[in-house]
Structures are given as C-alpha cells and as structure tokens.
Amino acid sequence: MIELISTQPAWFWLCVGGLLLIAELLGTGGYLLWSGIAGIAVALIAWLFPGVNWQWQGILFAVFSLASVVIWRKWLSQRSAERLDNVNQKSHQLIGIKARLLTDTDEGYSRIRLADGSWRVYAQQALPAGTEVVVISVDGITLKVSAVSDDNIPRLNDL
C-alpha cells in the first residue's frame, strides 16, 4: 500500500482532499472544507511536479490548511463585524432604502411595497400616494420614512 501511495502521490492527495470534502458535505460546518481544498492543491502540485517527495507534500498540506483557515477566519470576522448590529433584525437592514407610497398618508400612516411584501410606514408630514420616500428608522413593525431629497440613497433593487 505504501509503495502504491509513493508511486502515485497525486492520486493519494486527490483522494484525501475528496474524502475531506465529502465529510464536509455531511455537515461539519466548514471545518473540513479548507483541509479538503488543501489536499486537492497538494494533489495538483504532486501531479505538476512529480519530484516533490512525500515529506514536502505533507508540509505543503499543513501550510495550505493553516493558511487557508487563517485567511478564511480573517475574512469571516470582517464580514460578521459589518453585520453585527443587524443580527436578527432584518427590518433594520431596510434603513436607507427608497420606495413609493402606495396610498396617501392617513394621520401619517401609509404603506410601501418592498420586495414581495407590504410594509406599514409613518411619515411626519402628509404625503400623497406615489411619493418617493426613504426609510430613516424602524419602530417595531412600522418603518419611519421621509420624502426623498437626496439621490445618493440606494434602492432595494440596487442592493
């Protein structure tokens, strides 16, 4: 068995990488993904450069695994830090979105359509139907809006 592995190292690393990726599919939460990719990368190196001995292949596998995990954790921490303030509060992600009123405001209240839903909105001033408004804050299930005066605010379709 060892002779077979030493004569065909690319196939060995391809199998190791493939098995790690299959194990990742079983639900490990991302832990085996990077080791599987590192195994496939070592298989590619072993195939392109057949003179690389098994010690270097093992070192490359360890370095690739560690480097990919460090890079992934750094990217993930930056991404989650950006979204930390909106965790479990999807409505807060609507702040800054533009939409048009569906009806005239009645005592400050109206409705807007965002994606596939209709949202209750409140405006300080009386506004007619069709007025373009921007979401400025969220109060429970009611979005507080004001009439648009600035074109720099993104629309829901632009996100």
Summary of the structure (lengths in Angstrom):
residues: 159
radius of gyration: 27.0
end to end distance: 54.3
largest distance: 83.1
contacts: 425
relative contact order: 0.10
helix: 50%
strand: 21%
